[in-house]
Amino acid sequence: MQLSRIKLDTRRSETMRALSSTQILHAIVEGCFNTKDRTLWRLDSLSGNLYLLIVSETVPNFTSLASQLCEPGEIGQTKEYDSFLTSIQNGQSLRFRLRGNTVYSVPMGKDKRGKVVPHVSEAHKKQWLVQKSEKHGFALNDFAITEMGQQRFYRNGKQKPVELSHATFEGTLTVTDAELFKSALVLGIGRAKSYGCGLMTVIKI
């Protein structure tokens, strides 16, 4: 697995147009790979700069993305991720960041798919993460929501819009099942993984 990062130039009109449309960003990220690579991605602000983070099976080709959304000379960075994943152990404390698609399913009757609706309150969004932690091999220590909002876009020419509710969580956690947790870091947490949600990043404390 690979962990990549590239700094976006928010002064460019092309960048701002992409940032206004999750569908456009999704297509640009897909364009970094020659095949249908399994990818997770997320936008991150750090020290006044905006970065695109990607976890993928292969190294992304940032050439086209950089020409559209970055300053001249920006090429991005990619690090091999497997060695870090291998080092994760039960009982380890880590600092984390996650942008999650905070929704839940409402039963619609026998033999019918549940209706997916967003959590609205901060308390329910936090409970969403608590429930996910129990399934993905970690226990939450201290954490907070640092950003939340709604995204609305149209997909594949369909008339009905896609609406995504999201929240960014930051804090500390303890690994309770290393294998489940490593799988979550690679496969993502929750829904809307193709649209900038589900990627959890961690650093050692």
N, C-alpha and C positions, 0 to 999 in steps of 0.2 A: 504493500500500500504506500501511497505517496501523500504528503501534506504540502500544499502549495499556497503561496500568497503573492498577490500583485497589488500595487498601489494604484488607485484610480484618480484621474484628474477631474475634480468636480467643477473646474472652470470651463470645461469643454461642453458645448451644447449637446454633443452626441452622448456624453456621459449622463447628463441630467435627463435626457430623453429616456435612456435605458433605465435609470433609477426610478423613473416615474411609471415604469411598466415591468412587472415581474415576468410577464410573458417574454418580453424582449431579452431580459437578463438570462432567463432560462435558455433561450435559443443561442445566445452568445456563449454561455458556458458549454452547452452541447457542442458548439463549433470548435472547442479546444481539443476535441478528441476525434480520432478517425473512425472509431467504432462506438457502439452503444455501451460505453464504459459505465460501470456503476459509480455514481458520483454523489457527493454531498457538498453543498456550498452554503456560504453565509457572507453577508456584508458585515464588516467590523469597523468601528471608529477607534482610532488609537492616536493619542497626541495630536489631535486636530487633523489627522489624515484618514482617508477612507480606503479600506482594503477589501479585496475579494479573497476569501479563503475557500479552498477546495480540498476535499479528501477523495482520492481516486485510486483505481487499480494501476493506472499507467501515468506517466508524466504528461501533463497537459502541454499543448502547443499554444503559447500565448501570443503568437505573432499577430493574428488577426484582431484579437481582443485589444492588444496594446495599441495597435494602429487606430482603433476607434475610441478607446476610453482612457488612454494613459498619456503621460508626458512623454516627449521624445526621449528615447534611451531607456525607458523602463522595460525590463524584461521579466520581472518576477523572480521568485525563488521557489525551489522545490527541494524538500528533504525526504529521505527515506523514513517511513513511519513505523515499519514493522519492529525495529529494534526497541523503540519506545514502548510499543504495545506489549512486547515480550516482557518488559521490565515491570509491568503492573502486577501487583500482588494483593491478596486479601489483607484487609486491615490497613492498607495504605491510605493516607489522607492526601487529597488533591484539591487544588483550586480549579473551578470550572466556569465556563460560559456556555450557554445554550440559548438558541432562538427556537422556540417551540410553537407549533400550530395548536393553540389551546382550544380544543373543541371536544365535544362528547356526543355520543349517539343516543337518540331518543327512540325507544321501541315504537314501531308503527303497526304492530299486530302480527299475528301468526303468518309465517312464510313471507314476510315483507322485510326489506332492508330498513335498518334504522335511519332516521333522519339526523344528519350531522349538523349540529348547531354550536355556535361559539360560546365559550365561557365569557361572561361580561365583567364580573367583579374581580378585583385583585385577589381576594381570598380564594375564589374558585380556581383562578389560574394557578395559584400556588398549590392548591390541592391536586390539580392536574399533574404537577411535577412530582408531588409526593407519591401519587399512584404509579407514575411511570418508574420512579426509583425502585419500587418494590419488585417490578418486573425485569429490571435491567441491571441488577447486581450492585446497587449502591444505596447508601443511606445518607440522607441530607443532614448537614450540620447547620451552619448559618447560611442563609441565602436571601436574596432580595430580587425584586423585579426592577430592572433599570430602564426598561422601555417597553411600551406595548402599543398596539394599534391595529388597524384594519387595512387590508389590501383588496382591491377590486379590479378585475381584468377579464377580458374575453379570450377564450381559448379555441383555437382551430376553427375560427369562423362561426362559432355557435352564438346564438342570440342571447342565451342566458349567461349572465356573468358568473365568474368564479369569485367567491368572497373568502378571504383568508383572515382569520383572527390570529394574532401572534403576540408573544411576549418574550423578552430577553431576560434570562435569569443569570445571576452571578452569585458565587458563594463558594463554600467548601463542602466536600463530601468525603465519605469513607467507603472504600471498596469492600463489598460483602461477598461477591461472587465474581472473581476475576475474569472468568471465561464469558459470562453473560455481559459484563461491563465492557470488555474489549469488543465484543460483537456489537454493542450499542454504539461505540465510537466509530466503527467501520460502517455499520448499516443504518445508523441514525435512530432517532427517537421520535415517535409520533407520525403524524401525517404530513403531507405537502413537502416531502423531501426534495422533489424536483424544483421547488419554488422557494428555496432559501431557508427552509426550516429543517430542524432535526439534527443539525451538526453540533455536537458537543465537543469542545476543546478543553483540555486539562493541562495543568502544569503542576509539578511537584512542589510541595510546601517545604 
